[in-house]
Amino acid sequence: MTQMDAARAGIVTSQMKAVAATEGRPEDYIREGVALGTIAIPANPAHTSLAPVGVGAGLRTKVNVNLGISGDIQNAPEEWEKVALAERFGADAIMDLSNSGKTRGFRRSLIEKTPLMVGTVPIYDAIGYCDKPLVELEAEDFLKVVEAHAEDGVDFMTIHAGFNRAVLKNLLETKRLTNVVSRGGSLLFAWMMARDEENPFYEHFDEVLEILHEHDVTISLGDALRAGSTYDATDASEVSELVELGKLTTRAWDAGVQIVVEGPGHMALDEIEANMKLQKRLCHGAPFYVLGPLVTDIAPGYDHITAAIGGAVAAASGADWLCYVTPAEHLKLPDAEDVCEGIVATRIAAHAADIAKHIPGARDIDNRMSDARRRVAWDEMFECALDGERAKEILNEAPPQEDGTCTMCGKMCAARTVNRIMAGLTVDLD
């Protein structure tokens, strides 16, 4: 029985109870959302170390961290350092995007050790798992990889099932500036073009759902044709795939499989709200998981900022889950420092959106911070900060002459001046 099966049967599972407690929502609110599909709880029973998390309507905006071994850099210790950073800075999920050699050992160890949700993209692993060139893979090979990841305990999988032959035809006819920028989408594009066959994940979608249902794995419908430039945003290719994703959403729900739908990508700031509403409409309110969106294409080295700007607007407009972007985006495999910056920027975006969406309790920590700032209570401020260690480090780089101030204003600190006046003391600025 999946979380969705249980919810429809009126059963409040332990995972639903845990989500209700952390979100400050009634248990029936969570159960009803899961039954409808507007909330997903990716929780493979084989992931025994998992701390269950809910994604969707009325819940806190979630943050995902990508990591994994690449063909050029195979440094497992650094990937584990990234895992530790994800846990330390409050990420909710880790996607293992390892795509070189045999990846099962790292994946299994990750699932064994981390309490965060774990996701994968099975097509990345297909070549190494099956020991075949891409174009020689058969449909059953792709299904074998999905089953292997499900058996390992993966909580959610990105499956690019909406990129079918009809959508491919539309892509070739309408053309784009940046073509296909999704890694999984590009592999399927190459496979379909070389073999002149239908996308195996689309053609065998019911079999995919059977595997996922058996292991209660949430399907994250991949956006193979997400825009890789602001020019291509919400174009005919992206929208045609989105229509297919909406159809697949209802098929997954009919099969009792939880679903999340993935979205863009790159997108101009003024287009984001409409794109979020379009997705929610076409995909029947399913949780929406977005990369960015990056609001400009000219900031390599700073794309964690362009993505955080777009992510805040996207989440405030209805997106439920943000995939982090690091300063290394478009340039290299991120190192631990890049990962840290990406997580913090995305956490800021998610939290800003939660305040805008009036998520229960979202503003509480901000109020605590503001109260501590009024009293110039540094230690309390550090406790409230997303990265208290970094804040303390910056303060200590230039110690003030006067306690209860910083070197920006010194004795002219507004908080100090007003606190002294209200306490009946004089203000000495000498």
C-alpha positions in Angstrom: 0.0 0.0 0.0 1.4 3.4 -1.0 1.0 6.6 0.9 -1.7 7.5 -1.7 -3.5 4.2 -1.3 -3.5 4.6 2.5 -4.7 8.2 2.3 -7.6 7.2 0.0 -8.6 4.5 2.4 -8.8 7.0 5.2 -5.6 5.8 6.9 -3.2 8.3 8.5 0.2 6.7 8.2 3.2 7.4 10.5 4.7 9.4 7.7 1.6 11.6 7.4 1.7 12.1 11.2 5.4 13.2 11.0 4.7 15.6 8.2 1.7 17.1 10.0 3.8 17.7 13.1 6.7 19.4 11.3 4.4 21.5 9.1 2.0 22.6 11.9 -1.0 21.2 9.9 -3.8 18.9 11.0 -3.2 15.2 10.2 -6.4 15.1 8.1 -5.1 18.1 6.1 -2.1 16.0 5.1 -4.0 12.9 4.5 -6.6 14.7 2.2 -3.8 16.3 0.2 -2.0 13.0 -0.3 -5.3 11.4 -1.4 -5.9 14.2 -3.9 -2.3 14.2 -5.1 -1.8 17.9 -4.2 0.7 16.7 -1.5 3.3 14.0 -2.0 5.4 12.3 0.7 8.3 10.6 -1.1 9.0 7.8 1.3 10.3 4.4 0.0 9.8 1.9 2.9 13.3 0.6 2.2 14.8 4.0 3.2 14.7 3.2 6.9 16.8 6.3 7.9 14.3 8.7 6.3 12.8 11.6 8.2 9.5 12.0 6.1 8.9 15.2 4.3 5.8 16.5 2.6 5.8 18.5 -0.7 2.9 20.4 -2.0 -0.1 22.7 -1.3 0.0 24.6 1.9 3.4 23.2 3.0 6.8 24.8 3.5 8.7 25.2 0.2 11.3 22.4 0.0 14.9 22.5 -1.2 16.8 19.9 -3.2 20.5 19.5 -3.5 22.2 17.8 -6.5 25.4 15.9 -6.1 27.1 12.8 -7.4 30.2 11.4 -9.2 30.9 12.5 -12.8 33.1 11.0 -15.5 35.7 13.8 -15.1 35.7 14.0 -11.3 35.2 10.8 -9.2 35.8 12.1 -5.7 33.5 10.2 -3.3 34.9 11.9 -0.1 33.9 15.3 -1.5 30.4 14.0 -2.4 30.0 12.9 1.2 31.1 16.4 2.3 28.3 17.8 0.2 25.9 15.4 1.9 27.0 16.7 5.2 26.4 20.3 4.0 23.0 19.5 2.7 22.0 18.1 6.1 23.6 20.9 8.1 22.0 23.7 6.1 18.5 22.3 6.1 18.0 20.9 2.7 15.1 18.5 2.4 16.3 16.2 -0.4 19.4 14.9 -2.2 19.4 13.9 -5.8 22.2 11.5 -6.6 23.1 12.4 -10.2 26.1 10.1 -10.4 26.6 9.2 -14.0 29.9 7.4 -14.3 30.7 3.7 -13.9 28.9 1.6 -11.3 26.9 3.9 -9.1 25.0 1.4 -6.9 27.4 1.4 -4.0 27.3 5.1 -3.4 23.6 5.2 -3.8 22.9 2.4 -1.4 25.3 3.9 1.2 23.6 7.3 0.8 20.1 5.8 1.4 21.4 3.9 4.4 22.9 7.0 6.0 20.9 10.2 5.2 17.6 11.1 6.7 16.9 13.4 3.7 14.7 12.2 0.8 16.9 10.6 -2.0 16.1 10.9 -5.7 17.8 9.7 -8.8 17.5 9.9 -12.6 17.6 6.2 -13.8 18.5 7.0 -17.4 21.8 8.5 -16.2 22.7 5.0 -14.7 21.4 2.9 -17.6 24.6 2.7 -19.6 26.8 1.8 -16.7 24.2 -0.5 -15.1 23.5 -2.5 -18.3 27.0 -2.3 -19.8 25.7 -1.2 -23.2 26.0 1.8 -25.4 23.0 4.2 -25.3 21.6 3.3 -28.6 21.7 -0.5 -27.9 19.6 -0.2 -24.8 16.2 -1.8 -25.1 13.0 -0.8 -23.3 13.4 -3.6 -20.8 16.9 -2.3 -19.9 15.4 1.1 -18.9 12.8 -0.7 -16.8 15.5 -2.8 -15.1 17.3 0.3 -13.9 14.1 1.8 -12.5 13.4 -1.4 -10.6 17.0 -1.5 -9.3 16.8 2.0 -8.0 13.4 1.3 -6.4 14.8 -1.8 -4.7 17.7 0.2 -3.3 15.3 2.5 -1.5 15.2 5.6 -3.7 12.3 7.9 -2.6 11.6 9.7 -5.9 12.8 9.2 -9.5 13.0 11.7 -12.3 11.4 9.9 -15.4 11.3 11.9 -18.6 8.1 10.2 -19.8 6.4 13.2 -21.4 8.9 13.6 -24.2 7.1 11.4 -26.7 7.3 11.2 -30.5 4.6 13.9 -30.9 6.5 16.3 -28.7 9.7 15.5 -30.5 8.1 16.3 -33.8 6.9 19.6 -32.4 10.5 20.4 -31.2 12.0 19.7 -34.6 9.3 21.8 -36.4 9.3 24.9 -34.2 13.0 25.0 -33.3 14.7 26.6 -30.3 17.7 28.8 -29.5 19.2 26.3 -27.0 17.6 23.0 -28.2 17.5 20.3 -25.4 19.4 21.2 -22.3 18.1 18.5 -20.0 20.7 15.8 -19.7 18.1 13.1 -19.4 16.1 14.7 -22.2 19.1 14.8 -24.5 19.8 11.1 -23.9 16.3 10.2 -24.8 16.4 12.6 -27.8 19.5 10.8 -29.1 18.0 7.3 -28.4 14.7 8.2 -30.2 16.4 9.8 -33.2 18.9 7.0 -33.6 16.3 4.2 -33.4 13.2 6.0 -34.7 11.2 4.6 -31.8 8.9 5.9 -29.1 10.3 7.0 -25.7 10.4 3.8 -23.7 9.3 5.5 -20.5 6.2 6.8 -22.4 5.5 3.6 -24.2 5.8 1.5 -21.1 4.5 4.0 -18.6 2.1 1.6 -17.0 5.0 -0.8 -16.4 7.0 2.0 -14.8 4.0 2.8 -12.6 3.7 -0.9 -11.5 7.4 -0.8 -10.3 7.0 2.5 -8.5 3.7 1.4 -6.9 5.3 -1.8 -5.6 8.0 0.2 -3.8 6.0 3.3 -3.1 8.4 5.5 -5.1 7.2 9.0 -6.1 7.6 9.7 -9.7 9.0 13.1 -10.6 8.0 13.8 -14.2 11.0 15.2 -15.8 10.8 18.3 -18.0 13.1 17.1 -20.9 12.2 20.3 -22.8 12.7 22.9 -20.0 14.1 26.1 -21.4 17.8 26.5 -21.4 17.5 30.2 -22.2 15.1 33.0 -21.4 14.4 33.1 -25.1 12.9 29.6 -25.1 10.8 29.9 -22.0 7.2 28.7 -22.2 7.6 28.0 -25.9 5.7 25.5 -28.0 8.0 22.7 -27.1 7.9 23.2 -23.4 4.1 23.6 -23.4 3.5 20.6 -25.6 5.5 18.5 -23.2 3.6 20.0 -20.2 0.3 18.9 -21.8 1.6 15.4 -21.9 2.8 15.6 -18.3 -0.7 16.5 -17.3 -2.1 13.4 -18.9 0.6 11.2 -17.2 -0.2 12.8 -13.9 -3.8 11.4 -13.9 -2.5 8.0 -15.0 -0.1 7.9 -12.1 -2.8 8.9 -9.6 -5.1 6.3 -11.0 -2.4 3.8 -10.3 -2.0 5.0 -6.7 1.5 6.5 -7.4 2.4 9.8 -6.0 3.7 12.4 -8.4 5.7 15.6 -8.6 6.0 17.6 -11.9 9.3 19.2 -12.8 9.5 22.7 -14.4 11.9 25.3 -15.9 14.6 26.2 -16.4 15.4 29.7 -17.6 12.7 32.3 -17.7 12.2 36.1 -17.6 11.1 37.4 -14.3 7.7 38.7 -15.6 6.8 35.3 -17.1 7.3 33.2 -14.0 3.9 33.6 -12.3 2.0 32.8 -15.4 4.1 29.7 -16.0 3.5 28.4 -12.5 -0.2 28.9 -12.9 -0.2 27.2 -16.3 1.6 24.2 -14.8 -0.8 23.9 -11.9 -3.8 24.1 -14.2 -2.5 21.5 -16.8 -1.2 19.1 -14.2 -4.2 19.3 -11.9 -2.6 20.9 -8.9 0.2 18.3 -8.6 3.3 19.5 -6.6 5.6 21.5 -8.9 9.4 21.2 -8.6 11.5 23.8 -10.4 15.1 24.4 -11.3 15.6 28.1 -10.6 14.1 29.5 -12.8 17.2 31.5 -13.8 16.0 35.0 -14.7 19.0 36.0 -16.9 21.5 34.1 -19.0 24.5 36.2 -18.5 25.7 35.5 -15.0 27.9 32.4 -15.0 29.6 32.2 -11.7 26.6 33.9 -10.0 23.8 31.7 -11.2 22.9 30.8 -7.6 21.7 34.4 -7.4 19.8 34.4 -10.7 18.2 31.2 -9.6 17.3 32.4 -6.1 15.6 35.5 -7.6 13.5 33.3 -9.9 13.0 30.6 -7.3 11.5 33.1 -4.8 9.0 34.4 -7.4 8.2 30.8 -8.6 7.6 29.5 -5.1 5.5 32.6 -4.1 3.5 31.9 -7.3 2.8 28.3 -6.5 5.9 26.2 -7.0 6.4 23.7 -4.1 10.0 22.6 -4.4 13.1 24.3 -5.5 16.2 22.6 -6.9 19.3 24.5 -5.9 21.6 26.1 -8.4 25.3 26.7 -7.4 27.8 29.3 -8.7 29.3 26.5 -10.7 26.2 26.0 -12.9 27.1 25.9 -16.6 30.8 25.8 -15.7 31.8 22.7 -13.7 30.9 20.1 -11.2 30.3 22.1 -8.0 32.7 21.6 -5.1 31.7 21.8 -1.4 32.0 25.6 -1.3 29.7 25.9 -4.3 27.2 23.6 -2.8 27.2 25.6 0.4 26.5 28.8 -1.4 23.8 27.2 -3.6 22.0 25.7 -0.6 21.9 29.0 1.4 20.8 31.0 -1.6 18.0 28.5 -2.3 16.9 28.3 1.3 16.6 32.1 1.3 14.4 32.0 -1.8 12.2 29.2 -0.3 11.8 31.0 3.0 11.0 34.3 1.4 8.3 32.6 -0.6 6.9 30.9 2.5 6.4 34.3 4.1 4.7 35.5 1.0 2.4 32.4 1.0 1.6 32.8 4.7 2.8 29.3 5.5 2.0 28.6 9.2 4.9 29.7 11.4 7.1 30.8 8.5 7.6 34.3 9.9 8.3 33.2 13.5 12.0 32.9 13.1 12.1 36.4 11.4 10.3 37.9 14.4 12.8 36.3 16.7 15.7 37.7 14.7 14.1 41.1 14.7 13.6 41.1 18.4 17.2 40.0 18.9 18.4 42.8 16.6 16.4 45.4 18.5 18.2 44.3 21.7 21.5 43.9 19.8 21.7 40.3 21.2 24.4 38.9 18.9 24.3 35.3 20.1 20.5 35.1 19.6 20.9 36.6 16.1 23.4 33.9 15.3 21.0 31.2 16.5 18.3 32.6 14.2 20.5 33.0 11.1 20.5 30.5 8.3 24.3 30.4 8.6 25.1 31.6 12.1 28.7 30.6 11.9 29.3 32.8 8.8 27.5 35.7 10.4 29.6 35.5 13.5 32.8 35.2 11.4 31.9 38.4 9.6 31.2 40.3 12.8 34.5 39.2 14.3 36.5 40.2 11.2 36.1 43.8 12.4 35.4 44.0 16.2 33.7 47.2 17.2 35.1 49.5 19.8 31.8 49.7 21.6 30.0 46.6 22.9 26.5 46.2 21.5 27.4 47.8 18.1 29.2 46.9 14.9 31.7 48.9 12.9 29.1 50.1 10.4 27.6 52.7 12.8 29.6 52.3 16.1 28.1 54.5 18.8 25.7 55.9 16.2 23.9 52.6 16.0 20.2 53.3 15.8 19.3 50.3 18.0 21.8 51.4 20.7 20.6 55.1 20.6 16.9 54.2 20.9 17.5 51.5 23.6 19.4 53.9 25.7 16.8 56.7 25.4 14.0 54.3 26.3 16.0 53.0 29.3 16.3 56.6 30.5 20.0 56.9 29.7 21.9 59.6 27.9 23.3 59.1 24.4 27.1 59.6 24.3 28.5 59.8 20.8 32.0 61.0 21.7 
